[in-house]
Amino acid sequence: MKLFLGEYDHSLDDRGRVTLPRKIRAEIEERELILAKGFDPCIFGFDKTSWEKEAAKHLESPVTDEGGRKLRRYLFSSAEKVEIDKLGRILLPAQLKEYASIGKDVVVIGAGDHFEIWDKARWEEYEAAHTGTS
């Protein structure tokens, strides 16, 4: 079972790319990833197998279920395939960077079956609000 773990500080380069941490890359067997809007102001990252499992769960709900349709639209409309280059970098799509208010400094966190990319300041605010630290 693949598990994305840890918290890593990184920066975007001038072209909007981020280098994925080695421990995150070690869990990815292929060069292709799926990035999508997170439920918090972040970007979700899935390896292809994990994305297919997540997608299958949401496709089980009938199209006649309004909640299921809304969730499908949210997840699938924002999803994009990206490739990891030879240096371990991925290009963050503009609309996902805008959604998550990603600036130059980012934090990549493991979240079990996926990883998340946060703007560093937003991650620190989130952590302080949810763990009582500052």
Secondary structure, 3 states (H helix, E strand, C coil): CCCECCEEEEECCCCCEEECCHHHHCCCCCCEEEEEECCCCCEEEEEHHHHHHHHHHHHCCCCCCHHHHHHHHHHHHHCEEEECCCCCEEECCHHHHHHCCCCCEEEEEECECCEEEEEHHHHHHHHHHHHCCC
